[in-house]
């Protein structure tokens, strides 16, 4: 009981601290140490093995992706490519539809298989121009990004290449389009309700006179003035490196590992951006240095919370929580939805929650009569609920990249990525029970 209390207090401590603006690295260490002490674990092995290994493995696996992604995003901004694409979007869809344009762009890239972090690095400079022109606050920009990243193409839409869709497909031997009717209905609810919330927040922002407030790194002076469209590349030229990245990823993923394919795609996009826009880059070396360095802190932020999760997963109290989730005795779809949410919430990871739950409970739910395809879709959607609590590594990183904070933007993130997915999960459970 003391260990469980320690785990809960640790989570509360981390949530409180990130809201207060504390850096996630010391917070994760202190939170992890508290879990260790309250669970009777050995301090040094927990820190030097569990924490350090979790952090090191994550940094080692994702180092190139973060560095190249940040570099590519910086190049898109410096060369004026992001500005060019943004103006084209404004011409086609109108300034008032900037949120819709950003959501669509995010959905398109993620459904195309582009990693979420790369999508953020790529779209961020474009979104800055769009939302500055539309005079909409940064929190709504953040909400749009998360709606596109962490709902439809992460868990619900049939065929999405996300890890949250691939894990249950591998376990149940189903296809990525499992239970398509449930997936399509869930996706429509996500989109309609998510955009309704965003439009509601836009009306509130207008009444409060909230506008886009630039941060120093964005050099917003470059985005203003009558000549803001002069000197930027043609939008077709600006868009070509992005297309190159996507094509490389989709093509090479068939013969190479996913991360290797993404790394090659980003490298190709960077080289092409340099070639096409050399005259627009005032100092190529400084641009490279600034871009690469800007990817390091987001990487370490995410790795720190992953390292904390490594300690949590080895704690006896975490196993008690897993046991509780495993012993839920309801309708198999209800049991699955509740169990995955509990584990994903504690672990701060939708994919981690799915893997742990399926390894311990997947076959049991099938034995209780659950349809594999329906269960696949329900668990996938359910994994995207409580996983997006404030201590989630992706939340910490993306907020950092977007230049915002939990205090400023998390309320909107929680609305579309915690509350909405839970409501959609309830609908999915109902449909699975009725249709299967």
LUMNU-64451 format. One record per residue: x, y, z of N, C-alpha, C in turn; residue in one letter. Coordinates in steps of 0.001 Angstrom, whole numbers, plus 500000, padded with zeros to 6 digits. Each point is the difference from the previous one (the first is absolute). Layout:
XYZXYZXYZA;...
END
This chain:
500835498790500000499165501210500000500868501258500000X;501091499979500769500904501149500075500646500265498648X;500321498912499289500611500143498683499037500614498991X;498736499591500052498990500557499104499817501488500275X;499929500349501284499876501407500384501206500802499493X;501181499415500120501200500673499522499963500239498505X;499492499026499248499904500137498551499011501108499626X;498864500032500690498993501032499729500534501389500335X;500644500122501167500564501294500403501074500443499011X;500783499052499512501045500316499029499402500576498718X;498919499388499523499342500487498793499421501396500219X;499369500195501155499444501313500325501111501049500060X;501124499620500595501142500905500106500490500424498615X;500121499045499083500486500309498657499021500907499269X;498699499686500101498986500830499345500047501426500552X;500087500124501315500043501316500638501225500793499536X;501127499329499966501248500690499655500039500457498546X;499520499147499078500027500427498600499046501165499778X;498900500034500748499101501141499914500667501268500532X;500854499837500999500697501142500577501184500449499139X;500288499230498954501077500380499105501360499441500367X;500044499031500926501272499379500344500478499148498825X;501319499880499891500542499193498912499775498515500286X;499651499264498961499592498609500162501150499088500442X;501255500346499699501113499108500366500160499881501519X;500164501099500760500072499823501458498701499491500599X;498876500402499429498702499531500508499874498490499845X;500421499479498853499909498555499772500920499229500941X;501169500575500284500931499355500939499436499965501414X;499455501138500445499433500061501345498779499085500110X;499135500048498975498821499132500003500382498532499997X;501005499642499202500458498615499956500602499559501313X;500764500883500629500608499679501288498931499773501067X;498917500777499950498915499836500959499331498635499821X;499823499587498744499429498667499728500916498918500566X;501299500170499796500974499027500493499932499869501520X;499988501127500699500017499984501467498714499423500586X;498868500335499402498720499538500549499676498563499606X;500742499452499060499756498620499582501091499044500470X;500901500489500851501032499139500549500988499490498976X;500237500772498942500921499588498948501415500500500318X;500988499368499391501383500444500185500245501259499174X;500541501013500656500116501316499382500938500005498791X;501234499529500213500986500114498923499641499178498771X;499590498745500133499590499255498802498826500656499273X;499063500574500777498844500637499368500423501204499163X;500946500793500535500430501198499293501023499693498915X;500965499157500319501098499750499059499640498980498931X;499007499163500289499609498990499016498650500349499371X;498933500006500801498662500239499444499892501386499367X;500310501041500774499868501362499489501004500267498873X;501261499710500264501046500308499021499833499205498715X;499628498734500138499813499173498804498807500469499195X;498899500329500698498826500505499302500313501282499241X;500721500908500651500366501259499366500964499770498838X;501034499187500256501010499749498970499442499297498777X;499140499009500222499416499273498875499143500919499133X;499233500878500666499136500900499237500825501000499200X;500994500599500646500860500969499308500716499333498836X;500513498792500244500716499299498946499115499674498808X;498762499615500277499089499614498924499491501197499200X;499765501119500677499330501125499372500896501205499718X;501292499888500301500900501150499861499963500593498589X;500226499184498996500038500501498633498667500593499572X;498904499371500422498681500481499600499759501412500521X;500304500217501286499773501316500587500926501050499390X;501256499658499835500969500952499470499671500370498555X;499767498977499176499681500262498599498647500697499858X;499036499610500830498682500624499939500053501479500346X;500736500333501062500141501405500391500762500789498933X;501013499391499428500798500631498939499109500296498794X;499179499035499612499107500175498854498995501119500265X;499440500013501217499060501055500360500643501374499966X;501223500100500483500733501270499978500242500465498568X;500371499077499120500224500347498604498718500494499329X;498876499349500311498720500420499437499689501432500400X;500381500368501208499745501356500487500966501009499392X;501300499701500062501028500934499553499907500294498501X;499685498989499209499953500179498545498728500690499519X;499036500161500889498727500591499600499032498979499443X;500389498709499987499132498955499464498719499862500819X;500144500054501323498828499889500874499050501167499748X;500564501190499817499185501191499734499257499859498667X;500696499491499004499399499830498678498822499020500047X;500208498873500645498937499002500112498832500561500801X;500301500736501056498955500583500836499135500973499205X;500638500838499204499250500965499209499128499287498960X;500506498914499450499200499239499042498775499409500683X;500187499476501182498870499461500752498983501098500312X;500490501187500338499093501112500293499244500424498742X;500686499950498861499345500365498744498900499002499640X;500280498732500214499054498943499622498855499874500999X;500324499981501284498997499722501023499534501245500742X;500756501077499905499627501206500718500617500027501388X;500287501213500467500623500151501316499114499431501097X;498694500160499855499075499540501042500032498488500178X;500458499301498966500038498533500075501397499477500353X;500825500836500587501348499579500395499979498774500909X;499121499942501016499954498794500848499652498744499212X;499022500106499096499606498844499193501144499562499095X;500707500971499412501133499678499129501087499269500777X;500262500444501224501047499365500803499607498589500410X;498742499814500380499525498657500375500091499053498807X;499546500459498831500058499166498800501440499632499646X;500902500975500066501402499737499672500592498969500951X;499674500120501284500513499053501000499456498604499759X;498698499913499735499381498699499728500601499359498757X;500211500790498968500535499470498743501401499437500190X;500858500746500691501373499549500197500072498770500887X;499236499977501081500050498855500911499390498757499357X;498944500179499222499424498834499310500948499497498916X;500849500891499511501003499603499019501184499277500618X;499994499892501329501047499249500670501139500831500537X;499881501329499928501059500858500506499925500044501524X;501135499813500660500063499998501457499444501293500583X;499302499889501143499335501153500606500960501151500292X;501184499684500520500957501054500316500468500719498738X;500166499249498916500415500611498741498895500900499470X;498757499573500160498862500827499584500018501332500744X;500264499947501300500033501224500802501134500911499535X;501193499440499837501140500808499553499738500623498625X;499308499254499125499754500469498636498898501053499948X;498901499757500723498841500891499920500102501226500894X;500822499928501029500087501106500951500310501346499331X;501038500093499160500267501305499372498884500460499075X;499289499044499387498865500356499144498845500506500858X;499745499302501103498897500366500886500208501369500627X;501249500340500292500303501300500587499508501124499087X;500272499877498704499565501021499042498476500037499916X;499382498822499909498543499915499880499300500648501185X;500427499656501202499292500465501184500345501437500350X;501176500456499609500314501409500165499108500843499085X;499823499528498781499154500712499042498527499964500433X;499582498861500547498606499845500431499734500646501357X;501064500435500677499896500619501330499308499066501004X;500471498751500003499482498998500927501096499608500981X;499669499789501272501024499715501019500690498664499795X;501169499889500568500837498811499865499313498752500553X;499169500160501034499345498828500594499077499311498992X;499395500774499100499128499397498988500834499314498932X;501143500579499653500945499329499098500377498642500581X;500327499988501281500393498766500684498867498982499975X;498782500475500243498839499112500003499804499358498626X;500172500783498939499855499477498637501034498919499708X;501244500257500392501062499017499796499665498685500706X;499586500080501249499707498787500764498771499265499472X;498996500736499537498836499339499415500417499183498784X;500892500557499179500464499275498823500941498857500314X;500806500162501059501013498996500328499469498829500807X;499163500290500998499755499026501066498585499440500050X;499269500086498903498642499449500015499771499090498791X;499527500579498919499536499220498845501086499102499428X;501128500577499635501049499201499356500908499297501002X;499753500188501279500752499241500999499275498728500390X;498666500057500099499307498852500581498788499492499236X;499274500859499281498670499578499547499853499727498512X;500609500804499131499686499864498579500583498709499417X;499187499234499286500471498722499428501217500183499101X;500993499149500204501184500013499158501116500904500451X;499783500777501052501048500914500436501256499230500406X;501187500488499614501242499270500276500587500252501383X;499214500587500911500510500324501330500317498738500791X;500912500121500950500377498871500851498813499526500835X;499103500928500362498824499633500795499028499137499202X;500091500041498687499172499140499152500725498717499624X;501320500067499963500783498828499597500164498984501134X;500088500472501245500201499093501136498860498995500133X;498718500442500069498922499013500089499860499163498734X;500348500561498837499938499222498757500969498828500065X;501178500246500549500994498937500131499559498956501028X;499420500441501096499609499064501063498815499151499577X;498955500627499430498776499270499657500035499406498594X;501071500288499249500127499554498611498855500551499146X;499619501239500286498982500690499225500694500938499008X;499210500679499181500560500958499055499965501398500612X;500715500926499392499994501373500518498665500700499750X;499137499372499195498660500560499754498944499280500834X;500395499347501068499070499238500839498810500841500443X;498825499384500000498749500662500413499869501375499353X;499937500058498676500009501296499302498823500907500352X;498813499425500216498842500833500318500200500733501326X;500483499278501009500283500634501293501059501087499823X;501029499680499208501081500952499789499543501270499297X;499184499856498981499526501170499252499084500862500857X;499072499362500727499090500755500866500792500739501080X;500955499303500609500832500630501033500775501182499420X;500532499843498794500774501065499367499141501227499710X;498772499764499545499087501115499737499682500766501279X;499781499262501081499731500657501290501215500812500432X;501172499395499875501230500718500344500084501319499239X;499798499929498680500178501185499169498930501053500271X;498749499593500004498902500956500181500043500627501387X;500140499167501029500032500523501372501267500814500246X;501132499527499453501257500722500186499968501379499368X;499498500089498765499910501295499336498965500891500673X;498917499406500520498999500789500725500629500631501244X;500831499223500693500671500552501181500951501131499605X;500775499782498939500947501020499555499269501287499614X;498898499876499267499238501188499605499400500710501214X;499594499216500987499490500580501251501091500807500698X;501208499429500041501106500702500630500419501240499203X;499840499962498690500301501174499184499052501144500365X;498731499680500175499032501044500382500343500586501370X;500409499135500916500403500475501326501237500892499893X;500956499567499171501232500775499824499702501374499408X;499077500054499042499640501288499395499417500941501047X;499133499468500849499367500832501030501025500529501002X;501033499188500268501025500400500962501152500764499342X;499868500196498680501053500689499234501343499266500077X;499939498687500032501219499199499966500533499979498572X;501278500213499833500628499948498683501286499181500084X;500605499789498848501254499251499967501126500875500545X;500670499519501016501119500736500597501296499268499638X;500821500599499151501218499310499555501027499884501114X;500805498966499903501146499871500892501231500454499231X;501074500263500700501186500587499381500546499152498859X;499946498679500169500601499109499007499290500042498653X;498768500521499973499216499944498768500272501181499066X;500695501027500508500354501139499147498792500486499205X;498933500298500730498746500332499333500084501265499142X;501006500853500232500136501200499171500151499645498524X;500549498806499766500184499568498617498683499622499326X;498945499879500812498726499550499455499040501163499761X;500437501212500278499105501145499918500435500950498887X;499095500860499632500336501007499000499402499691498641X;499942501021499148499358499842498701500787499085499076X;501308499892500237500836499205499106500239498599500531X;499101499527500853500239498714500650500001498828499032X;499426500187498801499980498913499026501152500095499000X;500770501045500128501124500160499088501220499233500510X;500742499434499062501224499306500365499812498576500477X;498749499507500039499768498616500423499874499124498762X;500344498731500107499902499122498834498554499737499590X;499817499612498778498684499582499533499504498856500874X;498691499973500280499482498996500931500251498580499514X;500036499792498695500263498658499470501442499576500317X;500927500943499847501394499721500345500128499767501501X;499287500812500793500057499882501456499443498666500479X;498991499511499301499331498768500422500757498744499569X;500861500130499009500696498838499435500823499219501036X;500768500662500889500743499230501011499093499194500927X;498830500547500353499067499262500850499503498753499283X;499669500160498720499566498847499199501108498965499932X;501224500467499839501155499093499935500141499189501282X;499852500662501134500077499311501299498938498918500088X;498758500341499649498893499045500102500211498816499069X;500377500287498749500201498923499020501122499066500453X;501084500562500491501113499169500480499568499104501153X;499257500571500926499555499218501161499096498851499569X;499008500311499162499047498972499571500670498921499154X;500956500407499172500674499035499112501027499157500751X;500858500660500755501100499300500662499550499179501201X;498836500340500579499509499241501151499702498543499651X;499850499736498704499716498628499559501251499126500009X;501177500628499969501235499207499932500963500302501148X;499748501096500739500868500383501106499176500143501280X;500686500070501122499293500258501245499388501396499933X;498938500218500785499264501259499930500883501210500299X;500816499900501064500829501134500380501073500303498964X;500556498950499400501012500188498959499368500689498790X;498797499554499644499304500585498854499692501484500250X;499560500317501209499706501394500340501269500848499959X;501099499450500514501268500737499998500450500320498575X;499897499032499111500392500231498604499069501025499356X;498703499881500287499035500944499442500279501430500431X;500267500188501277500297501341500509501299500546499411X;501004499136499885501271500425499409499802500448498555X;499199499231499266499711500369498606499256501334499940X;499056500194500918499255501253500029500887501183500336X;500931499809500925500932501069500389500905500376498818X;500574498990499358500894500259498862499251500733498885X;498784499544499710499219500621498928499631501447500352X;499680500247501266499673501358500435501204500920499817X;501178499497500353501227500776499784500202500301498517X;499858498988499169500237500168498561499026500994499382X;498728499890500354498972500841499393499982501424500543X;500554500191501201499870501310500638501340500585500467X;501067499614499357501329500409500472500128501519500099X;499435500717499064500134501455500005499208500657501130X;499032499268500562499177500551501079500560499698501387X;501100499243500057500587499635501294501200500899500251X;499861500924500904501047500988500253501268499361500536X;499854499049500950501172499339500572499687498500500162X;500342499183499023499660498577500019500518499251501223X;501216500341500455500583499289501143499255500335501288X;499701501277500207499256500409501191498613499374500004X;499371499945498841498677499387499890500045498531500400X;501027499305499525500163498593500353500206499836501505X;500863500806500564500300499896501429498763500292500841X;499308501087499680498811500385500755498919498941499899X;499803499462498785498978498980499804500274498748500803X;501225499504499924500349498767500713499917500174501515X;500531501121500493499991500237501448498573500113500529X;499090500578499215498625500184500462499263498679500179X;500540498918499452499352498697500172500454499253501239X;501081500461500641500573499256501123499131500061501247X;499541501200500367499222500122501225498665499264499927X;499237500104498896498789499177499911500282498507500131X;501125499556499428500377498591500117500245499618501452X;500763500804500726500301499706501397498746500078500870X;499103500945499689498755500097500757499200498714499904X;499854499503498788499250498764499801500717498820500638X;501307499940499835500778498893500560499905499970501521X;499938501176500641499926500069501460498715499375500524X;498883500283499338498732499440500471499912498514499674X;500636499585498897500091498572499684500829499290501073X;501076500652500441500853499432501046499235499865501310X;499203501003500331499138499917501187499052498808499876X;499417499846498809499109498869499772500699498663500159X;501292499943499683500764498757500170500089499619501472X;500161501006500870500008499720501440498620499541500454X;498975500710499540498624499672500401499647498569499635X;500378499566498804499623498665499539500662498886500810X;501109500305500676500664498979500815499541500033501451X;499162500974500356499534500140501385498915498979500311X;500036499387501184498944499057500395498606500612499924X;499880501293500323498692500654499969499420500022498593X;500863500142498994499504500002498632499409498643499645X;500644498949500484499472498666499753498642499819500675X;499806500664501137498699499946500672498931500677499149X;500350501134499396499056500678499116499669499121498791X;501015499345499461499774499099498873499048498871500403X;500204499460501189499137498924500496498556500455500129X;499809501241500477498647500543500110499346500072498624X;500753500496499042499471500114498642499699498625499413X;500853499033500329499815498654499466498772499300500595X;499648500391501216498914499310500710498648500667499843X;499914501018499143498703500619499739499095498987499311X;498843499752500555499127498945499485498713500599499448X;500105500571498805498836500572499330499876499366498623X;499135500582499199499963499696498584501436500107499481X;500473499070499143501412500011499594500449501318499370X;499092500668499289500374501274499392500127501089501067X;499120499966500999500086500945501115501276499747500793X;500253498719500282501216499635500733501250500481499263X;500027499765498693501151500422499206500190501502500001X;498909500747499811500080501460499953500477500565501332X;499460499503501101500405500479501325501446499623500305X;500342498743499718501337499514500321501095500729499256X;499819500192498694501005500703499201500149501444500457X;498877500647500303500060501388500457500765500135501307X;499747499095500938500676500059501297501509499840499831X;500401498979499251501423499713499839500693501071499172X;499350500442498916500596501048499155500132501307500770X;499033500280500878500058501221500791501163500007500965X;500211498876500686501105499919500960501346500006499281X;500065499264498898501259499912499256500280501265499194X;498969500818499759500186501191499182500284499660498557X;499468498856499546500291499540498644498856499141499486X;499441500368498860498930499202499412500535498665499488X;501150500027499321500560498754499476500461499094501137X;500610500601501036500422499205501154498819499366500711X;498926500771500149498800499460500626499408498855499205X;499982500140498679499470498938499144500816498715500122X;501312500132499931500861498818500052499847499262501331X;500052500743501096499877499374501323498646499318500151X;498938500688499578498659499431500150499827498749499138X;500415500068498755499811498858499101500799498785500461X;501219500236500473500814498882500467499361499282501175X;499282500746500827499424499414501207498527499620499857X;499284500679499088498546499862499999499382499743498633X;500771500125498947499452499882498662499300498677499741X;500673498901500275499420498685499745498794499741500896X;500050500494501225498883499823500934498719500627499443X;500111501195499408498823500665499450499466499270498770X;500902499436499209499550499186498873499261498767500489X;500510499396501062499352498814500567498617500320500569X;499800501266500390498702500419500519499004500283498882X;500436499859498760499086500137498872500126501278499203X;501013500803500265500162501242499260500410499721498556X;499451500757499070500394499892498602501369500657499817X;500957499309499386501353500561499882500046501361499319X;499257500159498900500028501267499270499403501136500829X;498871499726500633499346501022500824500871500367501197X;500599498971500620500855500242501158501241500800499599X;500535499666498839501125500762499452499665501490499958X;498862500338499398499655501411499835499694500679501331X;499292499301500880499663500573501308501266500291500804X;500913499036500049501232500194500776500870501104499403X;500056500062498683500788501039499351499466501385500358X;498699500181499895499396501289500335500176500311501484X;499798498991500847500101500202501447501408500389500426X;500992499525499281501392500293500386500328501488499886X;499200500736499229500276501413499781499259500934500934X;499586499509501181499283500835500951500880500530501112X;500074499238501087500760500452501166501500500012499764X;500450499448498898501445500044499713500489501438499839X;499090500914499616500406501379499720499850500887501230X;500269499444501161500053500804501213501248500893499940X;500123500998500870501095500973499868501400499414499983X;500193498802500589501354499451500054500372499197498759X;499102499934499028500297499290498758501180500654499289X;500961499194499579501215500529499386499737500813498747X;499068499530499163499690500736498775499382501350500315X;499158500063501031499389501271500399501080500987500416X;500911499549500856501079500868500474500834500517498825X;500338499108499089500861500373498872499300500937499026X;498775499664499615499299500800498995499690501399500519X;499623500094501268499769501328500574501285500823499967X;501132499348500258501288500697499943500295500496498590X;499811499136499015500258500361498610499099501149499555X;498736499973500436499041501016499586500117501290500798X;500930500047500936500237501231500736498912500364500975X;499355499001500567498930500255500952500238499199501266X;499057500037500929500164499326501286498731499236500354X;500119499137501001498816499295500485498940500987500480X;500439500994500729499061500966500568499213500715498909X;500664500297498901499349500736498920499126499117499122X;500462498783499703499361499220498939499431498648500405X;500362499473501201499614498617500266498492499811500126X;499277501021500463498550499868500103499398499605498656X;500461500631498937499481499703498663500491498647499498X;501245499669500343500524498676499643499177498908500677X;499694500183501281499223499008500750498600499838499417X;499414501105499525498645499932499444499937499088498783X;500991500134499087499943499226498758500736498674500077X;500907499857500974500834498795500042499808499140501247X;499186500448500945499685499176501167498494499813500109X;499271501097500143498546499920500183499305499452498755X;500317500581498838499369499541498758500293498531499701X;501250499525500093500255498568499763499255499080500967X;499836500423501247499248499174500953498546499893499560X;499418501119499559498618499979499520499868499147498743X;500963500115499096499974499201498773500188498519500329X;500810499705501008500179498607500429498682499405500475X;499218500778500724498682499529500461499123499646498804X;500014500846498979499229499718498786500517498735499319X;501328499856499925500596498820499365499638498720500740X;500011500063501328499609498832500811498551499633499717X;499133501003499935498582499750499709499836499356498626X;500666500548498988499893499446498660500548498577499921X;501114499758500674500589498659500002499047499003500637X;499351500396501089499072499109500715498779499700499144X;499501501025499295498779499835499208500273499277498684X;501095500370499325500270499492498648500719498664499979X;500722499702501102500801498770499978499612499055501125X;
END
